[in-house]
Amino acid sequence: MAKKIGALILSVILGSTAFPPWEWSAGAWLFLVPLMWVGRLPGRVAGMYWLGGFLTWLITIGWVHHVTWPGALLLCAYLALYWVVWGWFWQHLCREVQAWSSWRNVTISFWAATGWVALDFVRSHLFSGFPWHKIGITQYHHLPLVQLASLGGVDLISWLVIFGNAMLALTGIRLVREIRREQKVKSHWDFSVAAVLIGISLVWGTQKMIRKPVESEPLDVVLVQGNVAQDEKFSPKWEAQIISRYVNYTQLAEAQSPDLIVWPETATGSTFFKDITFTSEIQGLIKETNASLLMGALDYDDENYYNAAFLLNGQRDDYQVYRKQHLVPFGEFLPGRRWAPWLENWIPIPLDYQPGKGSGILTWTKKDKKIPLGVLICFEDTMSYLARERVKEGARLLVNLTNDGWFKNSSEPWQHVLNAVFRCVETGLPMIRCANTGVSCVIDGNGRVVQLLTDEQGKKVEVEGFLRATVLVPRDPRPTWFLRGGHFFSLLCFIITGVFLTYEFYRFYRMGGVAGALRAAQEVSLTSQLLKQD
């Protein structure tokens, strides 16, 4: 029991510190090793894995409590179930091992990593999907390694990290057994496999980064960060002050002659066209400036409300609108509101937004110059498939408008940025992010954060101001392998894991299970006969 508790604590510490705010990326390569060591042995491990997963998730996404404590606890309890399933899978892989060998270690590590990615695939799609905190994002500092995402998405990096964890654990187990003379000493080429895979990845990633860039055109942008507190954003009391804040910054920024000025998601909390004061302010602002304005605002069509982005090209009366397509449950709509209205007492969401339809492209124009913008609102930049769709539709620049003000000065804004980094690598396109409270920044196509809004004290979250930046937009972007194949790698992991488990269940129940039952029946019969003889 003491070993299990120690392994649990160590895994939670390593897994938690791999993510912001600590960002100790080496922890990701070690966090499962303690649980793997004790979890390979026969016995009940479900409780250990569930508690490990629950605590790790609670420490890393505890900022959800700013919205709802019950929701935060329930979410972490649900996500911990994936650890339980993987823990059972790991124990199953190790259950018949009598003597460890290099070939066996490589095989088990392969299946352990494949099973983890398969579960990530399920988590990313089940119940509208929660792709947050894939272990691969912890490596965002290591840009050569990050380039693997252009092949198989962030899941390919996650696979390599879990493969490394498994190889470390199994190599250690084998060494201990050999030292204790529980098995013969043989050559250890298994750990070299993991080292070679990592080395090849780093070399390939480095070559990709130094490759001659594609031809690009500059786009001068200004990202306005209003730093509006969440409890003020939708209050009529603060509406005029908030609008004035954004208008004033926009007028200051316009003096620098940008091509595009960007406001964050639901910048003022007002409804465009329906709110007369807000609409007149924006129309007046557009007449004064030569820049285009991309802003987040509420949209209303006489029946439904939408979380939307509006693009208004300077000196023109026309506009383009994108309505957010992937809504966040318990954030933008309340599941089951009709059947369980009492949920509003726990999660105060006054109304449900509706998902938008159609293209996610808004085209910025200036004379004969056009740049299709692939818009992602809020957590849509955590969804790989949406970023891929935008590029398939013709986007040459990704834009994320977000309001992380819900979570105050927590680690959430930084964790959010990490997800955005991998959307850039997967698609090969740069991204501009405009946030309400932070982090507003520019990310290039290799996943490098090249510019960041910072105040005089170096603070990057909960600061007010604007960032002027020049973004190099590729004229004819190179399609990445991820763009061609999408989630092929993670889907493949899901399929082959399913085939493997189907075969194992068949082998166990049809062969081992039946044989075991027959043996048990024979033993009972023999025991009965002996008792009668006595």
C-alpha positions in Angstrom: 0.0 0.0 0.0 2.8 2.4 0.9 4.4 1.9 -2.5 1.1 2.6 -4.3 0.6 5.8 -2.3 4.2 6.9 -3.0 3.8 6.2 -6.7 0.5 8.0 -6.8 1.9 11.1 -5.2 5.0 11.2 -7.4 2.9 10.7 -10.6 0.5 13.5 -9.6 3.4 15.9 -8.9 5.2 15.1 -12.2 2.1 15.2 -14.3 0.9 18.5 -12.8 4.2 20.3 -13.1 4.5 19.5 -16.8 1.7 22.0 -17.5 1.5 25.7 -16.9 2.2 27.5 -14.6 5.2 25.3 -13.9 5.9 24.1 -17.4 8.5 21.5 -16.4 8.4 19.6 -19.7 10.7 16.9 -18.5 8.0 15.8 -16.0 5.8 14.7 -18.9 8.4 12.0 -19.8 8.3 10.6 -16.3 4.8 11.2 -14.9 3.5 7.7 -15.6 6.6 5.7 -14.6 5.7 5.4 -10.9 2.2 4.2 -11.7 3.4 1.9 -14.4 5.9 0.3 -11.9 3.3 -0.6 -9.3 0.3 -0.9 -11.7 1.8 -3.8 -13.6 1.3 -6.2 -10.6 -1.9 -8.2 -10.2 -4.5 -6.6 -8.0 -6.9 -3.8 -7.9 -5.5 -0.6 -9.4 -8.6 1.2 -10.6 -8.9 3.3 -7.4 -5.2 4.3 -7.6 -5.4 5.4 -11.3 -8.7 7.2 -10.8 -7.3 9.2 -7.8 -4.1 10.0 -9.7 -6.1 11.2 -12.7 -8.5 13.2 -10.6 -5.8 15.0 -8.6 -3.7 15.7 -11.7 -6.7 17.2 -13.5 -7.9 19.1 -10.5 -4.5 20.7 -10.0 -4.1 21.6 -13.6 -7.6 22.7 -14.5 -8.8 23.8 -11.1 -9.4 27.2 -12.6 -12.8 25.9 -13.8 -14.0 26.6 -10.3 -14.2 30.3 -11.2 -17.3 29.3 -13.2 -18.6 26.4 -11.0 -17.1 24.3 -8.2 -19.5 21.4 -8.7 -18.8 21.5 -12.4 -15.0 21.5 -11.8 -15.2 18.4 -9.6 -17.5 16.5 -11.9 -15.4 17.3 -14.9 -12.2 16.1 -13.2 -14.0 12.9 -11.9 -15.1 12.2 -15.5 -11.7 12.8 -17.0 -10.0 10.5 -14.4 -12.0 7.6 -15.8 -9.7 7.7 -18.8 -6.8 7.0 -16.5 -8.6 4.0 -15.0 -9.2 2.5 -18.5 -5.6 3.0 -19.4 -4.4 1.6 -16.1 -6.4 -1.5 -16.7 -5.0 -1.7 -20.2 -1.4 -1.4 -18.9 -2.0 -4.1 -16.3 -3.4 -6.4 -19.0 -0.3 -5.8 -21.2 2.0 -6.9 -18.3 -0.1 -9.7 -16.8 1.5 -12.7 -18.6 5.1 -11.5 -18.5 7.4 -14.0 -16.8 10.7 -12.6 -18.0 11.3 -9.2 -19.5 13.2 -8.8 -22.7 14.1 -6.0 -25.1 11.6 -7.1 -27.7 8.8 -7.5 -25.1 9.6 -4.0 -23.7 9.3 -2.4 -27.1 6.1 -4.2 -27.9 4.4 -3.3 -24.6 5.6 0.3 -24.9 4.1 0.5 -28.4 0.7 -0.7 -27.2 0.8 1.5 -24.1 1.4 4.6 -26.1 -1.1 3.6 -28.8 -3.8 2.9 -26.1 -3.2 6.3 -24.5 -3.7 8.1 -27.9 -6.8 6.0 -28.6 -8.3 7.2 -25.3 -7.3 10.8 -26.1 -9.2 10.4 -29.4 -12.3 9.3 -27.5 -12.0 12.1 -25.0 -11.6 14.6 -27.9 -14.9 13.6 -29.4 -17.2 12.1 -26.7 -19.8 14.5 -25.3 -18.8 17.3 -27.7 -15.2 16.7 -27.0 -12.6 17.9 -24.4 -9.2 17.8 -26.2 -7.6 20.1 -23.5 -4.3 19.0 -21.9 -3.0 16.3 -24.3 0.3 15.5 -22.9 2.1 16.4 -26.1 1.4 20.1 -25.6 3.8 20.2 -22.7 6.7 20.0 -25.2 5.9 23.3 -26.9 9.2 24.8 -25.8 11.1 22.2 -27.9 10.3 23.5 -31.3 12.1 20.8 -33.4 10.1 18.1 -31.5 6.9 20.2 -31.9 7.2 19.9 -35.7 5.9 16.3 -35.5 2.5 17.8 -35.2 2.6 18.7 -38.9 2.6 15.0 -39.6 0.2 13.5 -37.1 -1.1 16.3 -35.0 -0.3 16.8 -31.3 -1.3 13.1 -30.8 1.9 12.0 -32.5 3.9 13.9 -29.9 1.8 12.4 -27.1 2.4 8.9 -28.5 6.2 9.5 -28.3 6.0 10.9 -24.8 4.0 7.9 -23.5 6.3 5.5 -25.3 9.2 7.1 -23.5 7.4 6.7 -20.2 6.7 3.1 -20.8 10.3 2.4 -21.9 11.7 4.0 -18.8 9.5 2.0 -16.5 10.1 -1.3 -18.2 13.8 -0.8 -18.5 13.9 -0.1 -14.8 11.8 -3.1 -14.0 14.1 -5.3 -16.1 17.3 -4.0 -14.5 16.0 -4.6 -11.0 15.1 -8.2 -11.9 18.5 -8.8 -13.4 20.3 -7.3 -10.4 18.2 -9.6 -8.1 19.1 -12.5 -10.5 15.4 -13.2 -11.1 16.2 -13.5 -14.8 19.2 -13.7 -17.1 21.2 -10.6 -18.1 20.8 -9.9 -21.8 21.6 -7.0 -24.1 19.4 -3.8 -23.6 18.7 -2.4 -27.0 15.1 -1.6 -26.1 15.8 1.8 -24.5 17.9 2.7 -27.6 14.7 2.5 -29.7 13.1 5.3 -27.8 16.3 7.4 -27.9 16.6 6.8 -31.7 13.0 7.8 -32.3 13.4 11.0 -30.3 16.7 11.8 -32.1 15.2 11.3 -35.5 12.3 13.5 -34.6 14.6 16.3 -33.5 16.7 16.1 -36.6 13.7 16.1 -38.9 12.1 18.9 -37.0 15.2 21.0 -37.2 15.5 20.5 -41.0 11.8 21.5 -41.4 12.4 24.7 -39.5 15.4 25.8 -41.5 13.8 25.0 -44.8 13.3 27.9 -47.1 10.1 29.7 -46.1 7.3 30.2 -48.7 6.7 33.6 -50.2 4.6 35.8 -47.9 3.0 39.2 -47.7 2.9 41.4 -44.6 -0.2 42.3 -42.8 0.0 45.1 -40.1 -2.4 44.3 -37.3 -3.3 45.8 -33.9 -4.7 43.6 -31.2 -6.7 45.5 -28.6 -6.9 43.9 -25.1 -9.6 45.7 -23.0 -9.0 43.7 -19.8 -12.7 43.8 -18.9 -13.7 41.9 -15.8 -16.2 39.1 -16.5 -18.7 40.5 -14.0 -18.7 43.9 -15.8 -18.7 42.7 -19.4 -22.5 42.1 -19.7 -23.6 44.7 -17.2 -25.5 47.7 -18.6 -23.9 49.8 -15.9 -20.5 49.4 -17.6 -21.5 49.2 -21.2 -20.7 52.8 -22.2 -17.3 52.8 -20.4 -16.3 49.5 -22.0 -17.3 50.7 -25.5 -15.4 53.9 -24.9 -12.3 52.0 -23.8 -12.2 50.0 -27.1 -13.0 53.0 -29.2 -10.2 55.1 -27.6 -7.6 52.3 -28.1 -8.7 51.8 -31.7 -8.4 55.5 -32.5 -4.9 55.5 -30.9 -3.9 52.4 -32.9 -5.3 53.8 -36.2 -2.7 56.6 -36.0 -0.1 53.8 -36.8 -2.0 53.0 -40.0 -2.6 49.3 -39.5 -4.4 47.1 -42.0 -6.5 45.3 -39.5 -7.6 46.1 -35.9 -8.8 43.2 -33.8 -11.1 43.1 -30.8 -11.5 40.0 -28.6 -14.5 37.6 -28.2 -17.7 39.5 -27.1 -15.5 42.5 -26.6 -18.2 44.7 -25.0 -20.9 42.1 -24.3 -23.2 44.1 -26.6 -25.3 42.8 -29.5 -24.4 44.2 -32.8 -27.3 45.8 -34.7 -29.7 45.1 -31.9 -27.9 47.4 -29.4 -28.4 50.8 -31.0 -25.7 52.7 -28.9 -23.1 50.1 -29.6 -23.9 49.8 -33.3 -23.8 53.6 -33.8 -20.4 53.8 -32.1 -19.0 51.1 -34.3 -20.4 52.7 -37.5 -19.0 56.0 -36.5 -15.6 54.5 -35.8 -15.5 52.7 -39.2 -16.1 56.0 -41.0 -13.2 57.6 -39.2 -10.6 54.9 -39.9 -9.1 53.4 -43.0 -8.4 50.1 -41.2 -10.7 47.1 -41.1 -12.1 46.0 -37.8 -12.5 42.4 -36.7 -14.5 42.2 -33.5 -16.2 39.7 -31.3 -19.8 40.5 -30.5 -23.2 38.9 -29.9 -25.4 38.4 -32.9 -29.2 38.0 -32.9 -31.5 36.9 -35.7 -34.9 37.5 -34.1 -35.0 34.0 -32.6 -31.5 33.0 -31.4 -28.3 34.5 -30.0 -24.9 33.7 -31.4 -21.4 34.1 -30.2 -20.0 35.8 -33.4 -17.2 37.6 -35.1 -17.8 40.6 -37.4 -15.4 41.8 -40.0 -16.0 45.4 -41.2 -13.7 46.6 -43.9 -12.9 50.3 -43.6 -14.9 52.9 -45.5 -17.5 50.4 -46.5 -21.0 49.6 -45.4 -20.8 45.9 -45.9 -19.8 43.4 -43.2 -19.1 39.7 -42.9 -20.0 37.5 -39.9 -18.9 34.2 -38.5 -21.0 32.5 -35.8 -19.2 30.2 -33.5 -19.9 26.6 -34.5 -18.5 24.5 -31.6 -20.1 25.7 -28.4 -18.9 24.9 -24.9 -21.3 22.9 -22.7 -22.0 24.5 -19.3 -20.3 27.6 -20.7 -22.3 28.7 -23.7 -25.3 26.5 -23.3 -26.7 24.4 -20.5 -27.4 20.8 -21.5 -30.7 19.5 -20.2 -32.0 23.0 -19.3 -35.5 22.0 -20.5 -35.7 18.9 -18.4 -33.7 20.1 -15.4 -34.1 23.8 -15.0 -32.7 23.6 -11.4 -29.3 23.3 -13.0 -29.3 27.1 -13.4 -28.9 27.4 -9.6 -25.5 25.7 -9.9 -24.4 27.0 -13.2 -25.7 30.5 -13.8 -26.1 30.7 -17.6 -29.0 33.0 -18.4 -29.5 31.9 -22.0 -28.2 29.3 -24.5 -26.3 30.4 -27.6 -27.0 28.5 -30.8 -24.2 27.0 -33.0 -23.5 28.8 -36.3 -23.4 27.2 -39.7 -21.5 27.8 -43.0 -18.0 28.8 -43.7 -15.5 30.0 -41.0 -13.7 32.3 -43.5 -13.9 36.1 -43.3 -12.0 37.8 -46.1 -10.0 40.9 -45.4 -9.7 43.2 -48.4 -7.8 46.4 -49.2 -7.9 47.6 -52.8 -6.8 44.5 -54.8 -5.3 42.7 -51.8 -7.2 39.9 -50.2 -6.4 37.6 -47.3 -8.9 34.9 -46.1 -9.0 34.7 -42.3 -9.8 31.4 -40.6 -11.7 32.5 -37.5 -11.8 30.5 -34.3 -13.7 31.8 -31.3 -12.7 31.0 -27.7 -11.9 27.3 -27.2 -12.4 26.5 -30.9 -8.6 26.7 -31.3 -8.4 23.6 -29.1 -10.2 21.7 -31.8 -7.8 20.5 -34.5 -10.5 19.6 -36.9 -11.9 23.2 -37.0 -8.5 24.7 -37.7 -8.0 22.1 -40.5 -11.5 23.0 -41.9 -10.5 26.7 -42.0 -7.4 25.9 -44.1 -9.3 23.6 -46.4 -11.8 26.4 -47.0 -8.9 28.7 -48.1 -7.6 30.4 -44.9 -4.1 31.8 -45.1 -4.1 33.2 -41.6 -5.7 31.9 -38.4 -7.4 34.3 -36.0 -8.5 33.4 -32.5 -10.8 35.8 -30.6 -11.1 34.7 -27.0 -12.4 35.8 -23.6 -10.4 34.1 -20.8 -11.6 36.7 -18.3 -13.8 33.9 -16.8 -10.7 32.4 -15.2 -8.9 35.5 -14.0 -5.2 35.5 -13.5 -4.9 31.7 -13.4 -2.9 29.3 -15.5 -5.8 28.9 -18.0 -4.7 31.7 -20.4 -1.3 30.1 -20.8 -2.7 26.6 -21.2 -5.0 28.0 -23.9 -2.0 29.5 -25.8 -0.3 26.1 -25.8 -3.2 24.6 -27.7 -3.1 27.4 -30.2 0.6 26.8 -30.8 -0.2 23.3 -32.1 -2.9 24.5 -34.4 -0.3 26.6 -36.1 2.2 23.7 -36.5 -0.5 21.3 -37.7 -1.7 23.6 -40.4 1.6 25.4 -41.1 -0.2 28.8 -40.8 0.5 31.8 -38.5 -2.1 32.9 -36.0 -3.1 36.1 -34.3 -4.8 35.8 -30.9 -6.7 38.6 -29.4 -7.9 38.1 -25.8 -9.9 40.1 -23.4 -7.6 39.7 -20.4 -4.7 37.8 -22.1 -2.8 36.3 -23.7 -2.8 38.4 -26.9 0.0 37.4 -29.2 1.2 36.4 -32.7 2.3 32.8 -33.4 4.2 31.8 -36.5 3.7 28.6 -38.6 6.4 26.7 -36.7 4.6 27.3 -33.3 6.9 30.1 -32.1 5.3 32.9 -30.1 6.9 35.8 -31.9 5.1 38.8 -30.3 3.2 39.2 -27.1 1.3 42.0 -25.4 3.2 43.0 -22.2 2.9 45.9 -19.8 5.9 47.9 -18.4 6.2 45.5 -15.5 6.4 42.4 -17.8 2.8 41.3 -16.9 1.0 39.6 -19.8 -2.4 38.6 -18.2 -5.0 41.1 -16.9 -3.3 44.0 -18.6 -4.9 46.7 -20.7 -3.6 48.1 -24.0 -2.9 47.1 -27.6 -0.2 45.2 -29.5 0.9 46.3 -33.0 2.5 43.6 -35.0 3.4 42.6 -38.6 2.3 39.2 -39.6 3.9 37.4 -42.5 1.0 35.7 -44.3 2.0 32.9 -46.8 0.7 33.6 -50.3 0.6 29.9 -51.2 0.9 27.8 -48.0 2.5 24.4 -48.2 -0.1 21.8 -47.2 1.1 19.7 -44.2 0.6 16.0 -43.9 -1.9 16.7 -41.1 -3.9 18.8 -43.5 -3.9 16.0 -46.0 -4.7 13.2 -43.6 -6.4 14.9 -40.7 -6.7 12.8 -37.5 -5.5 9.7 -39.4 -2.8 8.9 -36.8 -5.1 9.1 -33.7 -7.9 7.3 -35.6 -5.5 4.6 -36.5 -4.4 4.2 -32.9 -8.1 4.0 -31.9 -8.8 1.3 -34.5 -5.8 -0.9 -33.9 -6.3 -0.7 -30.1 -9.9 -1.8 -30.7 -8.7 -4.7 -32.9 -6.1 -5.7 -30.3 -8.5 -5.7 -27.4 -11.1 -7.6 -29.4 -8.5 -10.3 -30.1 -7.4 -10.4 -26.5 -10.9 -10.7 -25.2 -11.5 -13.5 -27.8 -8.3 -15.3 -26.7 -9.1 -15.0 -23.0 -12.7 -15.9 -23.0 -12.7 -18.5 -25.8 -9.4 -20.2 -24.8 -8.1 -19.2 -21.4 -11.5 -18.4 -19.9 -13.2 -21.6 -21.1 -10.2 -23.7 -20.2 -10.1 -22.1 -16.7 -13.7 -22.8 -16.2 -13.2 -26.5 -17.2 -10.3 -26.9 -14.9 -12.2 -25.3 -12.0 -15.1 -27.7 -12.7 -12.7 -30.7 -12.7 -11.1 -29.6 -9.5 -14.5 -29.3 -7.8 -15.5 -32.7 -9.0 -12.2 -34.3 -7.9 -12.5 -32.6 -4.4 -16.1 -34.0 -4.1 -14.9 -37.5 -4.9 -12.1 -37.3 -2.3 -14.5 -36.1 0.3 -16.9 -38.9 -0.3 -14.0 -41.4 -0.1 -13.0 -40.0 3.3 
